[in-house]
Structures are given as C-alpha cells and as structure tokens.
C-alpha cells in the first residue's frame, strides 16, 4: 500500500503557495509539472502551453502520476496569471498547423 505524500507549491510571483496531500506518492510528478510550467513561463520563445503540457505529461504512466503532473503544471501557471506580475508572457511561436 502506498503511504500518503505531501507536496508543497512554493509562493511565486507574489501569489500564495499551496500544500497538496496525495493518496499515493506523486510528489516527483507534481514537482516535474511545476518545473515544466516554470520553464515555459521563463522562455518567451517556448511555443504553445498546451503542447508542452501534453508532451511532458504523456511521458508519465497513466493515472495518478499524470494527474499530479497536471496539477503541478496548472498550479504554477495559475500563480502567474493571478499574480500582480502575471499576464505578460509573450509566446513567439504561435503558428499552429494541425
């Protein structure tokens, strides 16, 4: 049986952090999601946000780890959007070809 695990989303961009308790050990996937979102936010030439989310998430096994990654990723983006410093990301690669 997996032991409960706690992940900490640190305060960032002037927006409060969070503590998230998992029913399984998903801490590493959560941290990976936060780091992936931060990499996208820090690079004005990083392309589509949703593409980065899907590519990184799909490298994990299906289930709880993917969900933890998504929560970490979207929590970090949420911090930026809701912060006093947010909304200023200028993605350059916006040409979408399906």
Secondary structure, DSSP 8 states (H G I E B T S, - for coil): ----EEEEE--BTTB--EEEEESS--HHHHHHHHHHHHHHHH-TT---HHHHHHHHHTTS-TTHHHHHHHHHHHHHHHHHHHSTT-S-----------
